[in-house]
Amino acid sequence: MRTVPLHGEFAVRVEDIDLSGPLDEVTVTELRDIWMRHRVAVFPGQDLDDEALASFAERLGPLFVHVQKQLLRPKGRKEIMELSNLPGAHAPVTSELDWHTDQSYTPKPVFGTILHGLMVTEQGGETAFADLAGAWASMPDDLRARVDGVTAVYAAEGPRVRPRIVLTDEQRKEIPPVPHPLIRTHPYLDRKSLYLSPMHIRTIDGMSEEDTATLMAELIAHATQPAHVYTHKWTVGDVVMWDNTSVMHRRLPFPPDQKRYLIRAGFHLPEDRAVPY
């Protein structure tokens, strides 16, 4: 196993490992440590089906199942979501997606997300990642003073969400808006990070939506400076895994006539570490 830095200390390429094979506990622990330290890990040249992806994710934590069951294929493992624009796709993905942090609108957000590229576009469709731990470390003192110790309200139907499928009334009851700290501490590394999900944050610290939007614009501008952003250009076989405690991401636009097919899995933290603090 060999590691190659991709963007300073943020994002790393991990080579000479087959995620579909039997991985011993020592190797899994080493991978987990590398991933958490760098926040984003890229594993090129993989070939995983649904079962293999789910099996790998399960070695890292309890598997995530999306509350919006409409996004899941009618058949197959419910823990695996497809992101596809192919004919017959159950919930087609055809456009870009704004900055967000996966499932930040739930009481116990997803710890890690894993995305595997099986068919990728020649132009566009990159995934951009913003280093929110680096953004906190480099934040100017005046802005830091305004957000440290502050709580934000995160909602599935946030102010910048353009949903593929609208929530049902039952799903709204299942995942009502939830408060989380705007600055959270990593559950294992004791590392502080901005917990930013522009798609999902409705209000910050009891502010009006207008004042929240103003502060959000400042935070987004700081967190998405080139020094904090790694943009991944997909090649077939890539597996990319990111830490949702310390990273937000977005999907860039792509030509609608180019085929794109990826599969996704996610995993949670243990119960005693699952709620952000």
VONULO-259295 format. One record per residue (C-alpha): x, y, z; residue number from 1; chain; residue in one letter. Coordinates in Angstrom, 2 decimals. Layout:
N
+---------+---------+---------+-----+----+----+
|      xx |      yy |      zz |   i | ch | aa |
+---------+---------+---------+-----+----+----+
|       X |       Y |       Z | NUM |  A |  a |
...
+---------+---------+---------+-----+----+----+
//
This chain:
277
+---------+---------+---------+-----+----+----+
|      xx |      yy |      zz |   i | ch | aa |
+---------+---------+---------+-----+----+----+
|    0.00 |    0.00 |    0.00 |   1 |  A |  m |
|    1.41 |    3.36 |   -1.06 |   2 |  A |  r |
|    0.06 |    6.87 |   -0.42 |   3 |  A |  t |
|    0.43 |    9.93 |   -2.64 |   4 |  A |  v |
|   -0.64 |   13.40 |   -1.41 |   5 |  A |  p |
|   -3.19 |   15.14 |   -3.65 |   6 |  A |  l |
|   -3.60 |   18.57 |   -2.05 |   7 |  A |  h |
|   -1.09 |   19.07 |    0.72 |   8 |  A |  g |
|   -2.37 |   17.36 |    3.86 |   9 |  A |  e |
|   -5.90 |   17.36 |    2.42 |  10 |  A |  f |
|   -6.80 |   14.37 |    0.24 |  11 |  A |  a |
|   -4.59 |   11.37 |   -0.44 |  12 |  A |  v |
|   -4.34 |    8.72 |   -3.16 |  13 |  A |  r |
|   -3.95 |    5.17 |   -1.82 |  14 |  A |  v |
|   -2.44 |    2.72 |   -4.30 |  15 |  A |  e |
|   -1.60 |   -0.99 |   -4.41 |  16 |  A |  d |
|   -4.65 |   -2.23 |   -2.53 |  17 |  A |  i |
|   -7.72 |   -4.19 |   -3.66 |  18 |  A |  d |
|  -10.78 |   -3.18 |   -1.64 |  19 |  A |  l |
|  -12.72 |   -6.20 |   -2.93 |  20 |  A |  s |
|  -10.29 |   -8.68 |   -1.43 |  21 |  A |  g |
|  -10.10 |   -9.99 |    2.12 |  22 |  A |  p |
|   -8.63 |   -7.19 |    4.25 |  23 |  A |  l |
|   -7.21 |   -8.04 |    7.66 |  24 |  A |  d |
|   -7.92 |   -5.84 |   10.69 |  25 |  A |  e |
|   -4.45 |   -4.31 |   10.63 |  26 |  A |  v |
|   -4.95 |   -3.13 |    7.03 |  27 |  A |  t |
|   -8.46 |   -1.81 |    7.71 |  28 |  A |  v |
|   -7.20 |    0.11 |   10.74 |  29 |  A |  t |
|   -4.33 |    1.59 |    8.71 |  30 |  A |  e |
|   -6.71 |    2.64 |    5.91 |  31 |  A |  l |
|   -9.10 |    4.18 |    8.41 |  32 |  A |  r |
|   -6.30 |    6.16 |   10.06 |  33 |  A |  d |
|   -4.98 |    7.43 |    6.70 |  34 |  A |  i |
|   -8.48 |    8.43 |    5.63 |  35 |  A |  w |
|   -9.33 |   10.29 |    8.84 |  36 |  A |  m |
|   -6.02 |   12.13 |    8.85 |  37 |  A |  r |
|   -6.41 |   13.32 |    5.24 |  38 |  A |  h |
|  -10.25 |   13.59 |    5.22 |  39 |  A |  r |
|  -10.53 |   12.39 |    1.60 |  40 |  A |  v |
|   -9.01 |    9.14 |    0.30 |  41 |  A |  a |
|   -8.92 |    8.05 |   -3.36 |  42 |  A |  v |
|   -8.45 |    4.38 |   -4.26 |  43 |  A |  f |
|   -7.88 |    3.99 |   -8.02 |  44 |  A |  p |
|   -8.40 |    0.88 |  -10.10 |  45 |  A |  g |
|  -11.12 |   -0.80 |   -8.05 |  46 |  A |  q |
|  -13.88 |   -3.11 |   -9.30 |  47 |  A |  d |
|  -16.65 |   -3.43 |   -6.72 |  48 |  A |  l |
|  -20.22 |   -4.60 |   -7.13 |  49 |  A |  d |
|  -22.94 |   -3.73 |   -4.61 |  50 |  A |  d |
|  -22.01 |   -6.55 |   -2.27 |  51 |  A |  e |
|  -18.30 |   -5.78 |   -2.29 |  52 |  A |  a |
|  -18.89 |   -2.07 |   -1.68 |  53 |  A |  l |
|  -21.29 |   -2.78 |    1.17 |  54 |  A |  a |
|  -18.86 |   -5.30 |    2.69 |  55 |  A |  s |
|  -16.00 |   -2.81 |    2.64 |  56 |  A |  f |
|  -18.12 |    0.00 |    4.11 |  57 |  A |  a |
|  -19.38 |   -2.30 |    6.85 |  58 |  A |  e |
|  -15.80 |   -2.89 |    8.02 |  59 |  A |  r |
|  -15.68 |    0.82 |    8.88 |  60 |  A |  l |
|  -19.03 |    1.30 |   10.62 |  61 |  A |  g |
|  -22.76 |    0.52 |   10.67 |  62 |  A |  p |
|  -24.20 |    0.93 |    7.18 |  63 |  A |  l |
|  -26.38 |    3.91 |    6.27 |  64 |  A |  f |
|  -29.78 |    3.60 |    4.59 |  65 |  A |  v |
|  -31.22 |    6.77 |    3.05 |  66 |  A |  h |
|  -34.52 |    7.92 |    4.54 |  67 |  A |  v |
|  -35.74 |    8.86 |    1.04 |  68 |  A |  q |
|  -36.52 |    5.35 |   -0.09 |  69 |  A |  k |
|  -37.65 |    6.79 |   -3.45 |  70 |  A |  q |
|  -33.96 |    7.32 |   -4.26 |  71 |  A |  l |
|  -33.17 |    3.63 |   -3.83 |  72 |  A |  l |
|  -33.48 |    0.99 |   -6.49 |  73 |  A |  r |
|  -36.55 |   -1.24 |   -6.10 |  74 |  A |  p |
|  -34.27 |   -4.29 |   -6.04 |  75 |  A |  k |
|  -30.86 |   -4.91 |   -4.54 |  76 |  A |  g |
|  -29.18 |   -3.86 |   -1.32 |  77 |  A |  r |
|  -30.96 |   -0.94 |    0.32 |  78 |  A |  k |
|  -27.62 |    0.36 |    1.65 |  79 |  A |  e |
|  -26.37 |    1.03 |   -1.89 |  80 |  A |  i |
|  -27.55 |    4.07 |   -3.83 |  81 |  A |  m |
|  -26.97 |    4.54 |   -7.54 |  82 |  A |  e |
|  -26.13 |    7.90 |   -9.09 |  83 |  A |  l |
|  -26.98 |    7.36 |  -12.72 |  84 |  A |  s |
|  -28.20 |    9.12 |  -15.84 |  85 |  A |  n |
|  -28.49 |    5.88 |  -17.83 |  86 |  A |  l |
|  -31.79 |    4.98 |  -19.48 |  87 |  A |  p |
|  -34.05 |    3.33 |  -16.94 |  88 |  A |  g |
|  -32.33 |    4.87 |  -13.91 |  89 |  A |  a |
|  -34.69 |    4.77 |  -10.93 |  90 |  A |  h |
|  -33.95 |    8.34 |   -9.79 |  91 |  A |  a |
|  -31.85 |    9.95 |  -12.55 |  92 |  A |  p |
|  -28.94 |   12.23 |  -11.63 |  93 |  A |  v |
|  -28.64 |   14.76 |  -14.43 |  94 |  A |  t |
|  -27.27 |   17.99 |  -12.95 |  95 |  A |  s |
|  -24.81 |   19.59 |  -10.59 |  96 |  A |  e |
|  -25.30 |   19.59 |   -6.81 |  97 |  A |  l |
|  -24.51 |   22.47 |   -4.44 |  98 |  A |  d |
|  -22.10 |   22.31 |   -1.50 |  99 |  A |  w |
|  -23.36 |   20.08 |    1.31 | 100 |  A |  h |
|  -22.42 |   17.61 |    4.02 | 101 |  A |  t |
|  -24.16 |   14.25 |    3.81 | 102 |  A |  d |
|  -27.16 |   13.80 |    6.12 | 103 |  A |  q |
|  -26.19 |   16.75 |    8.33 | 104 |  A |  s |
|  -29.96 |   17.21 |    8.80 | 105 |  A |  y |
|  -30.26 |   14.00 |   10.86 | 106 |  A |  t |
|  -29.64 |   13.60 |   14.61 | 107 |  A |  p |
|  -26.78 |   11.15 |   13.92 | 108 |  A |  k |
|  -25.22 |   12.14 |   10.58 | 109 |  A |  p |
|  -23.33 |    9.75 |    8.34 | 110 |  A |  v |
|  -19.66 |    9.53 |    9.32 | 111 |  A |  f |
|  -18.17 |    8.41 |    6.02 | 112 |  A |  g |
|  -19.40 |    8.31 |    2.43 | 113 |  A |  t |
|  -17.89 |    6.06 |   -0.26 | 114 |  A |  i |
|  -18.48 |    6.65 |   -3.98 | 115 |  A |  l |
|  -17.37 |    4.24 |   -6.71 | 116 |  A |  h |
|  -17.16 |    5.33 |  -10.36 | 117 |  A |  g |
|  -18.26 |    2.59 |  -12.77 | 118 |  A |  l |
|  -19.02 |    4.86 |  -15.75 | 119 |  A |  m |
|  -17.75 |    8.45 |  -15.85 | 120 |  A |  v |
|  -18.07 |   11.45 |  -18.15 | 121 |  A |  t |
|  -15.23 |   12.73 |  -20.29 | 122 |  A |  e |
|  -16.11 |   16.34 |  -19.47 | 123 |  A |  q |
|  -17.47 |   17.68 |  -16.20 | 124 |  A |  g |
|  -19.03 |   15.66 |  -13.41 | 125 |  A |  g |
|  -16.08 |   16.20 |  -11.06 | 126 |  A |  e |
|  -16.63 |   16.07 |   -7.31 | 127 |  A |  t |
|  -15.17 |   19.01 |   -5.40 | 128 |  A |  a |
|  -14.25 |   18.64 |   -1.73 | 129 |  A |  f |
|  -13.74 |   21.48 |    0.74 | 130 |  A |  a |
|  -11.49 |   20.93 |    3.75 | 131 |  A |  d |
|  -13.58 |   22.25 |    6.66 | 132 |  A |  l |
|  -10.93 |   21.36 |    9.22 | 133 |  A |  a |
|   -8.41 |   23.44 |    7.28 | 134 |  A |  g |
|  -10.99 |   26.19 |    6.93 | 135 |  A |  a |
|  -11.43 |   26.34 |   10.70 | 136 |  A |  w |
|   -7.67 |   26.34 |   11.31 | 137 |  A |  a |
|   -7.14 |   29.25 |    8.89 | 138 |  A |  s |
|  -10.25 |   31.23 |    9.83 | 139 |  A |  m |
|   -9.67 |   34.91 |   10.67 | 140 |  A |  p |
|  -10.09 |   35.68 |   14.37 | 141 |  A |  d |
|  -13.07 |   37.99 |   13.89 | 142 |  A |  d |
|  -15.03 |   35.40 |   11.90 | 143 |  A |  l |
|  -14.00 |   32.63 |   14.27 | 144 |  A |  r |
|  -15.35 |   34.58 |   17.24 | 145 |  A |  a |
|  -18.73 |   34.85 |   15.52 | 146 |  A |  r |
|  -19.16 |   31.11 |   14.95 | 147 |  A |  v |
|  -17.37 |   29.31 |   17.79 | 148 |  A |  d |
|  -19.86 |   27.83 |   20.23 | 149 |  A |  g |
|  -22.79 |   28.62 |   17.93 | 150 |  A |  v |
|  -25.57 |   26.21 |   16.94 | 151 |  A |  t |
|  -27.16 |   25.95 |   13.49 | 152 |  A |  a |
|  -30.43 |   24.36 |   12.40 | 153 |  A |  v |
|  -30.02 |   21.81 |    9.59 | 154 |  A |  y |
|  -32.98 |   20.64 |    7.51 | 155 |  A |  a |
|  -33.43 |   18.15 |    4.67 | 156 |  A |  a |
|  -35.47 |   20.78 |    2.82 | 157 |  A |  e |
|  -32.99 |   23.58 |    3.31 | 158 |  A |  g |
|  -32.84 |   26.94 |    1.57 | 159 |  A |  p |
|  -30.57 |   25.82 |   -1.32 | 160 |  A |  r |
|  -31.94 |   22.30 |   -1.89 | 161 |  A |  v |
|  -33.14 |   21.34 |   -5.37 | 162 |  A |  r |
|  -34.46 |   17.86 |   -4.66 | 163 |  A |  p |
|  -34.60 |   15.07 |   -7.20 | 164 |  A |  r |
|  -37.55 |   13.68 |   -5.26 | 165 |  A |  i |
|  -39.59 |   15.66 |   -2.74 | 166 |  A |  v |
|  -39.94 |   14.33 |    0.81 | 167 |  A |  l |
|  -43.18 |   12.67 |    1.77 | 168 |  A |  t |
|  -45.12 |   13.87 |    4.82 | 169 |  A |  d |
|  -44.02 |   10.73 |    6.66 | 170 |  A |  e |
|  -40.35 |   11.43 |    5.85 | 171 |  A |  q |
|  -40.71 |   15.01 |    7.09 | 172 |  A |  r |
|  -41.89 |   13.62 |   10.41 | 173 |  A |  k |
|  -39.01 |   11.15 |   10.47 | 174 |  A |  e |
|  -36.31 |   13.79 |    9.90 | 175 |  A |  i |
|  -37.49 |   17.15 |   11.27 | 176 |  A |  p |
|  -34.97 |   20.04 |   11.39 | 177 |  A |  p |
|  -32.21 |   19.37 |   13.92 | 178 |  A |  v |
|  -29.66 |   21.58 |   15.75 | 179 |  A |  p |
|  -25.95 |   20.83 |   15.55 | 180 |  A |  h |
|  -22.87 |   22.84 |   16.51 | 181 |  A |  p |
|  -21.52 |   24.94 |   13.65 | 182 |  A |  l |
|  -18.03 |   24.02 |   14.86 | 183 |  A |  i |
|  -17.78 |   20.32 |   15.69 | 184 |  A |  r |
|  -15.01 |   18.18 |   17.15 | 185 |  A |  t |
|  -13.80 |   15.08 |   15.36 | 186 |  A |  h |
|  -15.02 |   12.01 |   17.29 | 187 |  A |  p |
|  -11.59 |   10.34 |   17.23 | 188 |  A |  y |
|   -8.93 |   12.94 |   16.45 | 189 |  A |  l |
|  -10.10 |   15.76 |   18.73 | 190 |  A |  d |
|   -9.73 |   18.05 |   15.71 | 191 |  A |  r |
|  -12.11 |   20.99 |   15.32 | 192 |  A |  k |
|  -13.85 |   21.67 |   12.05 | 193 |  A |  s |
|  -16.42 |   23.97 |   10.56 | 194 |  A |  l |
|  -19.61 |   21.93 |   10.11 | 195 |  A |  y |
|  -20.96 |   23.60 |    7.01 | 196 |  A |  l |
|  -23.76 |   22.35 |    4.76 | 197 |  A |  s |
|  -25.05 |   25.29 |    2.69 | 198 |  A |  p |
|  -27.85 |   23.20 |    1.18 | 199 |  A |  m |
|  -29.22 |   22.34 |    4.60 | 200 |  A |  h |
|  -28.54 |   25.12 |    7.12 | 201 |  A |  i |
|  -31.69 |   27.16 |    7.68 | 202 |  A |  r |
|  -30.63 |   29.45 |   10.52 | 203 |  A |  t |
|  -27.56 |   30.07 |   12.65 | 204 |  A |  i |
|  -27.74 |   30.94 |   16.36 | 205 |  A |  d |
|  -31.34 |   32.18 |   16.16 | 206 |  A |  g |
|  -30.54 |   34.70 |   13.42 | 207 |  A |  m |
|  -33.05 |   35.66 |   10.78 | 208 |  A |  s |
|  -32.82 |   33.80 |    7.48 | 209 |  A |  e |
|  -31.46 |   36.97 |    5.88 | 210 |  A |  e |
|  -28.68 |   37.39 |    8.46 | 211 |  A |  d |
|  -27.96 |   33.66 |    8.29 | 212 |  A |  t |
|  -27.54 |   33.92 |    4.52 | 213 |  A |  a |
|  -25.07 |   36.79 |    4.95 | 214 |  A |  t |
|  -22.94 |   34.85 |    7.42 | 215 |  A |  l |
|  -23.18 |   31.72 |    5.29 | 216 |  A |  m |
|  -21.83 |   33.61 |    2.30 | 217 |  A |  a |
|  -18.77 |   34.62 |    4.35 | 218 |  A |  e |
|  -18.22 |   31.06 |    5.56 | 219 |  A |  l |
|  -18.62 |   29.55 |    2.10 | 220 |  A |  i |
|  -16.22 |   32.08 |    0.58 | 221 |  A |  a |
|  -13.61 |   31.24 |    3.21 | 222 |  A |  h |
|  -14.08 |   27.46 |    3.07 | 223 |  A |  a |
|  -13.98 |   27.24 |   -0.72 | 224 |  A |  t |
|  -10.76 |   29.14 |   -1.34 | 225 |  A |  q |
|   -8.43 |   27.17 |   -3.64 | 226 |  A |  p |
|   -6.16 |   26.37 |   -0.68 | 227 |  A |  a |
|   -9.00 |   24.36 |    0.89 | 228 |  A |  h |
|  -10.49 |   22.63 |   -2.17 | 229 |  A |  v |
|   -9.54 |   19.39 |   -3.92 | 230 |  A |  y |
|  -11.49 |   18.66 |   -7.12 | 231 |  A |  t |
|  -11.56 |   15.03 |   -8.16 | 232 |  A |  h |
|  -11.65 |   14.20 |  -11.87 | 233 |  A |  k |
|  -13.18 |   10.74 |  -12.07 | 234 |  A |  w |
|  -11.68 |    7.79 |  -13.91 | 235 |  A |  t |
|  -13.36 |    4.40 |  -14.19 | 236 |  A |  v |
|  -12.65 |    2.29 |  -11.11 | 237 |  A |  g |
|  -12.04 |    5.14 |   -8.68 | 238 |  A |  d |
|  -13.33 |    4.74 |   -5.14 | 239 |  A |  v |
|  -13.43 |    8.00 |   -3.18 | 240 |  A |  v |
|  -14.16 |    8.08 |    0.54 | 241 |  A |  m |
|  -14.65 |   11.23 |    2.62 | 242 |  A |  w |
|  -15.15 |   12.18 |    6.25 | 243 |  A |  d |
|  -18.41 |   14.09 |    6.71 | 244 |  A |  n |
|  -17.29 |   15.49 |   10.05 | 245 |  A |  t |
|  -14.63 |   17.56 |    8.29 | 246 |  A |  s |
|  -15.52 |   17.83 |    4.60 | 247 |  A |  v |
|  -18.27 |   19.26 |    2.43 | 248 |  A |  m |
|  -18.58 |   18.42 |   -1.24 | 249 |  A |  h |
|  -20.41 |   19.28 |   -4.44 | 250 |  A |  r |
|  -20.98 |   17.75 |   -7.86 | 251 |  A |  r |
|  -19.98 |   19.86 |  -10.85 | 252 |  A |  l |
|  -22.17 |   20.01 |  -13.98 | 253 |  A |  p |
|  -21.68 |   17.59 |  -16.86 | 254 |  A |  f |
|  -23.00 |   17.20 |  -20.42 | 255 |  A |  p |
|  -26.38 |   15.44 |  -20.31 | 256 |  A |  p |
|  -25.52 |   13.26 |  -23.30 | 257 |  A |  d |
|  -22.50 |   11.69 |  -21.56 | 258 |  A |  q |
|  -23.12 |    8.55 |  -19.51 | 259 |  A |  k |
|  -22.44 |    8.57 |  -15.79 | 260 |  A |  r |
|  -22.97 |    5.72 |  -13.32 | 261 |  A |  y |
|  -21.64 |    5.58 |   -9.76 | 262 |  A |  l |
|  -22.66 |    3.63 |   -6.67 | 263 |  A |  i |
|  -22.58 |    4.98 |   -3.15 | 264 |  A |  r |
|  -22.45 |    3.61 |    0.39 | 265 |  A |  a |
|  -22.17 |    5.30 |    3.76 | 266 |  A |  g |
|  -21.43 |    4.30 |    7.32 | 267 |  A |  f |
|  -22.25 |    5.69 |   10.76 | 268 |  A |  h |
|  -20.28 |    6.24 |   13.92 | 269 |  A |  l |
|  -20.83 |    4.00 |   16.96 | 270 |  A |  p |
|  -23.79 |    5.09 |   19.09 | 271 |  A |  e |
|  -21.63 |    6.68 |   21.78 | 272 |  A |  d |
|  -19.96 |    8.98 |   19.22 | 273 |  A |  r |
|  -22.79 |    9.52 |   16.75 | 274 |  A |  a |
|  -24.14 |   12.93 |   17.82 | 275 |  A |  v |
|  -21.98 |   15.93 |   16.78 | 276 |  A |  p |
|  -20.47 |   17.97 |   19.59 | 277 |  A |  y |
+---------+---------+---------+-----+----+----+
//
